[in-house]
Amino acid sequence: QVQLVESGGGLVQAGGSLRLSCAASGRTFGSNSMGWFRQAPGNEREFVAAISGGGGRTYYADSVKGRFTISRDNAKNTVYLQMNSLKPEDTAVYYCAARTLVVPTTLRRGYNYWGQGTQVTVSS
């Protein structure tokens, strides 16, 4: 069982930055690939970024590529999402997800555990 807790959301102006954190429970964190997803009101949850268990391989949605960076610190059981050049379109609840394989996926159904989400609001 893996429990995830996101933090770091907030209100920022367009062009600003935020760093989200996701703290994971368990002793096998390095065996879990991790993902970030987001969901705006009225929309489906969409893929944002993913990282392999060892942190050596990353994937990004086209909408955030070049602006967001996913990383992890396995010694701290934590995954991060650095968000730069934020746009109003990035406004959403951001969710951290864990997968019981070291190789990540962009698909929601590929993740086994989910955090409660953290709100990110970008004003224009």
Z-matrix of the N, CA and C atoms (Angstrom, degrees):
N
C 1 1.442
C 2 1.525 1 109.66
N 3 1.330 2 115.57 1 136.00
C 4 1.451 3 122.33 2 178.85
C 5 1.521 4 108.71 3 -123.06
N 6 1.318 5 116.00 4 131.46
C 7 1.456 6 121.93 5 174.98
C 8 1.519 7 108.98 6 -114.39
N 9 1.328 8 116.11 7 136.76
C 10 1.455 9 122.59 8 -174.52
C 11 1.518 10 110.62 9 -125.40
N 12 1.327 11 116.36 10 137.74
C 13 1.453 12 122.00 11 178.70
C 14 1.519 13 109.02 12 -132.42
N 15 1.336 14 116.44 13 117.04
C 16 1.458 15 121.58 14 178.76
C 17 1.521 16 110.80 15 -89.54
N 18 1.323 17 115.48 16 153.65
C 19 1.454 18 121.64 17 174.89
C 20 1.524 19 108.85 18 -155.94
N 21 1.326 20 116.55 19 167.30
C 22 1.447 21 121.60 20 175.25
C 23 1.511 22 115.68 21 104.05
N 24 1.322 23 117.51 22 -4.10
C 25 1.449 24 119.81 23 178.09
C 26 1.516 25 111.56 24 -70.47
N 27 1.324 26 115.15 25 169.60
C 28 1.448 27 120.03 26 179.98
C 29 1.507 28 111.84 27 167.81
N 30 1.328 29 115.19 28 -166.33
C 31 1.454 30 123.29 29 -179.34
C 32 1.520 31 109.65 30 -107.26
N 33 1.322 32 116.60 31 126.49
C 34 1.461 33 121.93 32 178.16
C 35 1.519 34 109.73 33 -137.58
N 36 1.314 35 115.58 34 159.24
C 37 1.453 36 121.19 35 174.72
C 38 1.521 37 110.31 36 -82.56
N 39 1.318 38 115.77 37 154.53
C 40 1.457 39 120.40 38 175.84
C 41 1.524 40 110.15 39 -53.82
N 42 1.320 41 115.41 40 136.68
C 43 1.448 42 121.25 41 -176.92
C 44 1.508 43 113.99 42 92.89
N 45 1.312 44 117.03 43 -10.86
C 46 1.450 45 121.54 44 -179.49
C 47 1.511 46 113.07 45 -83.52
N 48 1.336 47 115.08 46 -174.14
C 49 1.459 48 121.39 47 -175.98
C 50 1.520 49 111.36 48 -133.20
N 51 1.320 50 115.20 49 152.57
C 52 1.450 51 123.61 50 172.14
C 53 1.515 52 108.57 51 -142.76
N 54 1.321 53 116.05 52 151.69
C 55 1.452 54 121.64 53 174.57
C 56 1.517 55 109.14 54 -122.80
N 57 1.319 56 116.47 55 114.57
C 58 1.447 57 121.97 56 177.97
C 59 1.526 58 110.03 57 -91.31
N 60 1.318 59 115.56 58 145.55
C 61 1.452 60 121.81 59 176.49
C 62 1.514 61 109.53 60 -123.90
N 63 1.310 62 115.89 61 149.43
C 64 1.456 63 122.43 62 176.24
C 65 1.517 64 107.92 63 -134.68
N 66 1.321 65 116.19 64 112.24
C 67 1.451 66 122.14 65 178.98
C 68 1.517 67 109.54 66 -93.94
N 69 1.324 68 116.29 67 129.09
C 70 1.455 69 122.08 68 -176.29
C 71 1.517 70 110.89 69 -113.58
N 72 1.313 71 115.59 70 143.96
C 73 1.455 72 121.53 71 173.40
C 74 1.521 73 109.37 72 -86.62
N 75 1.317 74 115.83 73 173.82
C 76 1.451 75 120.09 74 174.74
C 77 1.517 76 113.98 75 99.32
N 78 1.312 77 114.99 76 164.80
C 79 1.461 78 121.93 77 -177.92
C 80 1.524 79 112.93 78 -108.49
N 81 1.315 80 117.60 79 3.67
C 82 1.459 81 122.21 80 -179.32
C 83 1.521 82 111.70 81 -119.78
N 84 1.320 83 116.98 82 34.30
C 85 1.455 84 121.31 83 -176.60
C 86 1.525 85 112.10 84 -57.47
N 87 1.318 86 116.99 85 -37.80
C 88 1.447 87 120.85 86 -179.90
C 89 1.514 88 114.28 87 -66.15
N 90 1.324 89 117.16 88 -13.97
C 91 1.460 90 122.04 89 176.92
C 92 1.523 91 112.18 90 -90.14
N 93 1.329 92 116.85 91 -4.69
C 94 1.459 93 122.23 92 -177.84
C 95 1.522 94 111.02 93 -103.56
N 96 1.313 95 116.49 94 121.98
C 97 1.453 96 118.23 95 163.50
C 98 1.527 97 107.47 96 -73.88
N 99 1.322 98 116.35 97 154.51
C 100 1.451 99 121.17 98 -173.22
C 101 1.522 100 110.47 99 -130.51
N 102 1.320 101 114.71 100 150.94
C 103 1.451 102 119.83 101 179.37
C 104 1.513 103 112.08 102 -138.77
N 105 1.321 104 115.22 103 156.05
C 106 1.454 105 123.08 104 170.33
C 107 1.521 106 108.21 105 -116.23
N 108 1.324 107 115.32 106 132.82
C 109 1.454 108 123.09 107 175.51
C 110 1.518 109 108.45 108 -127.46
N 111 1.320 110 116.86 109 163.30
C 112 1.455 111 120.01 110 177.53
C 113 1.515 112 110.20 111 -142.07
N 114 1.325 113 115.13 112 155.25
C 115 1.455 114 120.82 113 -178.70
C 116 1.522 115 109.68 114 -144.17
N 117 1.323 116 115.85 115 120.63
C 118 1.450 117 122.70 116 174.91
C 119 1.523 118 108.74 117 -95.68
N 120 1.336 119 118.09 118 156.84
C 121 1.465 120 120.49 119 179.58
C 122 1.522 121 112.17 120 -54.73
N 123 1.327 122 116.01 121 131.18
C 124 1.447 123 121.40 122 179.75
C 125 1.507 124 115.16 123 81.10
N 126 1.318 125 117.54 124 -3.39
C 127 1.457 126 122.07 125 -178.81
C 128 1.523 127 111.43 126 -111.19
N 129 1.316 128 115.37 127 160.45
C 130 1.447 129 120.54 128 173.20
C 131 1.523 130 109.73 129 -78.72
N 132 1.295 131 115.47 130 157.53
C 133 1.455 132 120.43 131 175.96
C 134 1.526 133 109.45 132 -67.66
N 135 1.325 134 117.44 133 130.35
C 136 1.446 135 121.26 134 -175.58
C 137 1.525 136 111.75 135 -122.09
N 138 1.308 137 114.55 136 150.52
C 139 1.453 138 122.09 137 179.50
C 140 1.517 139 111.14 138 -68.75
N 141 1.322 140 116.19 139 140.60
C 142 1.456 141 122.09 140 177.76
C 143 1.527 142 111.10 141 -118.22
N 144 1.332 143 116.59 142 -55.17
C 145 1.464 144 120.94 143 -176.44
C 146 1.515 145 109.84 144 -159.59
N 147 1.332 146 116.53 145 157.12
C 148 1.462 147 121.73 146 177.51
C 149 1.517 148 109.55 147 -147.26
N 150 1.329 149 115.31 148 156.55
C 151 1.453 150 121.29 149 -178.45
C 152 1.524 151 109.55 150 -143.49
N 153 1.322 152 116.71 151 142.77
C 154 1.450 153 121.94 152 -179.83
C 155 1.522 154 110.80 153 -71.74
N 156 1.331 155 115.60 154 167.59
C 157 1.455 156 120.56 155 -176.62
C 158 1.513 157 114.11 156 -56.79
N 159 1.318 158 116.90 157 -39.41
C 160 1.453 159 121.06 158 179.62
C 161 1.513 160 114.62 159 -88.39
N 162 1.326 161 117.01 160 -6.25
C 163 1.455 162 121.41 161 178.08
C 164 1.523 163 115.12 162 86.56
N 165 1.323 164 117.67 163 3.11
C 166 1.445 165 120.40 164 -174.85
C 167 1.515 166 116.10 165 -86.58
N 168 1.308 167 116.59 166 -9.39
C 169 1.455 168 120.32 167 -177.33
C 170 1.519 169 109.17 168 -134.48
N 171 1.325 170 116.58 169 130.40
C 172 1.463 171 121.49 170 -177.89
C 173 1.516 172 111.15 171 -130.79
N 174 1.332 173 115.07 172 155.60
C 175 1.459 174 122.52 173 178.74
C 176 1.517 175 108.57 174 -138.21
N 177 1.343 176 115.94 175 146.48
C 178 1.454 177 121.17 176 -178.68
C 179 1.517 178 111.09 177 -138.09
N 180 1.319 179 115.04 178 146.58
C 181 1.448 180 119.90 179 168.84
C 182 1.521 181 109.18 180 -67.04
N 183 1.323 182 116.78 181 147.59
C 184 1.462 183 120.44 182 -179.81
C 185 1.527 184 111.91 183 -57.49
N 186 1.314 185 116.74 184 -32.24
C 187 1.450 186 121.04 185 -175.84
C 188 1.528 187 113.37 186 -68.33
N 189 1.331 188 117.50 187 -19.53
C 190 1.461 189 120.80 188 -177.64
C 191 1.517 190 113.05 189 -118.75
N 192 1.305 191 118.02 190 -5.89
C 193 1.461 192 121.75 191 -177.41
C 194 1.524 193 110.59 192 -58.84
N 195 1.314 194 115.89 193 132.05
C 196 1.448 195 121.44 194 -178.39
C 197 1.509 196 113.84 195 89.72
N 198 1.325 197 117.40 196 -14.18
C 199 1.459 198 121.52 197 -179.74
C 200 1.527 199 112.48 198 -113.12
N 201 1.331 200 116.86 199 -35.39
C 202 1.460 201 122.24 200 -177.74
C 203 1.525 202 109.83 201 -107.14
N 204 1.327 203 115.96 202 149.18
C 205 1.453 204 121.99 203 176.35
C 206 1.521 205 109.57 204 -135.03
N 207 1.322 206 116.59 205 125.50
C 208 1.456 207 121.25 206 176.09
C 209 1.523 208 108.71 207 -99.24
N 210 1.317 209 116.53 208 140.69
C 211 1.453 210 121.69 209 178.66
C 212 1.523 211 108.97 210 -150.11
N 213 1.327 212 116.67 211 171.49
C 214 1.458 213 119.72 212 179.17
C 215 1.512 214 110.54 213 -150.22
N 216 1.314 215 114.64 214 154.41
C 217 1.448 216 123.22 215 175.13
C 218 1.522 217 105.94 216 -127.68
N 219 1.317 218 116.35 217 98.11
C 220 1.460 219 120.03 218 -174.42
C 221 1.525 220 112.78 219 -67.56
N 222 1.319 221 117.11 220 -26.58
C 223 1.458 222 119.93 221 176.57
C 224 1.519 223 111.75 222 -66.05
N 225 1.330 224 116.26 223 -25.29
C 226 1.461 225 121.81 224 178.95
C 227 1.518 226 112.95 225 -104.91
N 228 1.310 227 117.33 226 3.23
C 229 1.470 228 121.66 227 -177.96
C 230 1.523 229 111.57 228 52.11
N 231 1.323 230 116.07 229 45.56
C 232 1.454 231 121.18 230 -173.99
C 233 1.522 232 111.10 231 -136.12
N 234 1.323 233 115.28 232 139.45
C 235 1.459 234 122.28 233 172.57
C 236 1.520 235 107.89 234 -118.08
N 237 1.328 236 116.76 235 146.31
C 238 1.456 237 122.26 236 -175.37
C 239 1.524 238 110.59 237 -123.59
N 240 1.314 239 114.54 238 156.06
C 241 1.451 240 121.47 239 169.80
C 242 1.517 241 108.03 240 -133.63
N 243 1.327 242 116.21 241 105.85
C 244 1.450 243 121.92 242 176.14
C 245 1.521 244 108.24 243 -86.40
N 246 1.318 245 116.48 244 121.00
C 247 1.454 246 122.00 245 -176.12
C 248 1.520 247 108.83 246 -116.07
N 249 1.318 248 116.51 247 115.73
C 250 1.451 249 122.91 248 178.56
C 251 1.524 250 110.34 249 -116.13
N 252 1.320 251 115.58 250 163.95
C 253 1.466 252 121.67 251 178.93
C 254 1.520 253 111.42 252 49.32
N 255 1.306 254 115.72 253 48.33
C 256 1.460 255 120.96 254 -175.06
C 257 1.523 256 111.82 255 -65.26
N 258 1.314 257 114.16 256 144.52
C 259 1.459 258 122.77 257 179.84
C 260 1.525 259 109.67 258 -119.40
N 261 1.334 260 118.00 259 156.11
C 262 1.467 261 119.27 260 175.74
C 263 1.529 262 112.83 261 -55.15
N 264 1.315 263 117.40 262 -30.79
C 265 1.458 264 121.61 263 178.92
C 266 1.527 265 112.95 264 -66.32
N 267 1.319 266 117.36 265 -14.30
C 268 1.458 267 121.45 266 177.37
C 269 1.526 268 112.29 267 -81.26
N 270 1.315 269 117.46 268 -7.45
C 271 1.456 270 121.34 269 -179.51
C 272 1.520 271 110.48 270 -61.15
N 273 1.324 272 116.37 271 124.00
C 274 1.459 273 121.77 272 -177.33
C 275 1.517 274 109.05 273 -179.33
N 276 1.326 275 115.23 274 170.99
C 277 1.451 276 120.95 275 166.76
C 278 1.521 277 106.98 276 -87.62
N 279 1.310 278 116.44 277 126.91
C 280 1.456 279 121.94 278 -178.12
C 281 1.520 280 109.97 279 -101.43
N 282 1.332 281 115.33 280 130.38
C 283 1.452 282 122.38 281 -177.20
C 284 1.520 283 111.19 282 -116.38
N 285 1.301 284 115.75 283 138.74
C 286 1.447 285 123.15 284 172.28
C 287 1.521 286 108.71 285 -94.68
N 288 1.331 287 117.15 286 141.88
C 289 1.453 288 121.60 287 -179.08
C 290 1.521 289 110.46 288 -137.76
N 291 1.324 290 115.56 289 147.68
C 292 1.460 291 122.35 290 179.34
C 293 1.521 292 110.44 291 -120.82
N 294 1.308 293 115.00 292 143.79
C 295 1.464 294 123.10 293 -179.30
C 296 1.522 295 108.47 294 -123.60
N 297 1.318 296 116.99 295 140.83
C 298 1.462 297 120.92 296 -175.05
C 299 1.525 298 112.93 297 -85.88
N 300 1.320 299 116.45 298 29.52
C 301 1.453 300 123.69 299 172.83
C 302 1.514 301 107.88 300 -135.75
N 303 1.325 302 116.94 301 150.39
C 304 1.457 303 120.29 302 -177.38
C 305 1.517 304 112.24 303 -74.69
N 306 1.324 305 117.48 304 -21.62
C 307 1.453 306 121.88 305 179.55
C 308 1.524 307 108.90 306 -90.53
N 309 1.323 308 118.82 307 125.70
C 310 1.467 309 120.66 308 -175.92
C 311 1.518 310 113.21 309 -80.42
N 312 1.329 311 115.16 310 170.42
C 313 1.445 312 122.80 311 174.92
C 314 1.514 313 108.71 312 -140.79
N 315 1.332 314 116.71 313 158.30
C 316 1.458 315 121.71 314 176.38
C 317 1.517 316 112.26 315 -91.13
N 318 1.316 317 117.68 316 -3.80
C 319 1.456 318 122.64 317 -173.77
C 320 1.517 319 111.93 318 -92.40
N 321 1.320 320 115.89 319 134.14
C 322 1.457 321 120.85 320 178.93
C 323 1.516 322 112.58 321 -57.36
N 324 1.313 323 117.16 322 -40.16
C 325 1.459 324 121.30 323 -176.92
C 326 1.515 325 112.34 324 -67.58
N 327 1.306 326 118.14 325 -12.77
C 328 1.445 327 121.58 326 179.73
C 329 1.515 328 114.50 327 -82.90
N 330 1.320 329 116.95 328 -6.05
C 331 1.462 330 121.34 329 -178.28
C 332 1.517 331 111.19 330 -106.30
N 333 1.311 332 115.45 331 140.67
C 334 1.451 333 122.18 332 -171.94
C 335 1.523 334 114.40 333 -99.14
N 336 1.328 335 117.04 334 -26.09
C 337 1.451 336 121.76 335 -175.22
C 338 1.512 337 110.28 336 -134.13
N 339 1.336 338 115.11 337 146.60
C 340 1.460 339 121.36 338 -176.01
C 341 1.521 340 111.33 339 -136.25
N 342 1.327 341 115.80 340 144.18
C 343 1.444 342 120.99 341 172.98
C 344 1.509 343 111.64 342 -83.24
N 345 1.321 344 115.97 343 -178.98
C 346 1.464 345 121.47 344 -176.59
C 347 1.521 346 113.25 345 -83.69
N 348 1.312 347 117.54 346 -15.43
C 349 1.445 348 122.39 347 179.14
C 350 1.516 349 113.38 348 95.87
N 351 1.330 350 115.65 349 153.37
C 352 1.454 351 122.17 350 174.85
C 353 1.525 352 108.64 351 -136.79
N 354 1.326 353 116.46 352 136.19
C 355 1.456 354 121.77 353 -174.02
C 356 1.521 355 111.25 354 -80.27
N 357 1.323 356 115.62 355 131.63
C 358 1.459 357 122.86 356 172.16
C 359 1.514 358 107.86 357 -120.43
N 360 1.322 359 116.87 358 123.22
C 361 1.450 360 122.23 359 179.46
C 362 1.522 361 109.03 360 -124.42
N 363 1.325 362 116.18 361 126.01
C 364 1.461 363 122.06 362 -179.04
C 365 1.521 364 108.07 363 -116.88
N 366 1.313 365 116.81 364 119.06
C 367 1.453 366 122.05 365 -179.27
C 368 1.521 367 110.33 366 -92.62
N 369 1.323 368 116.03 367 149.04
C 370 1.451 369 121.46 368 -179.76
C 371 1.513 370 111.72 369 -91.41
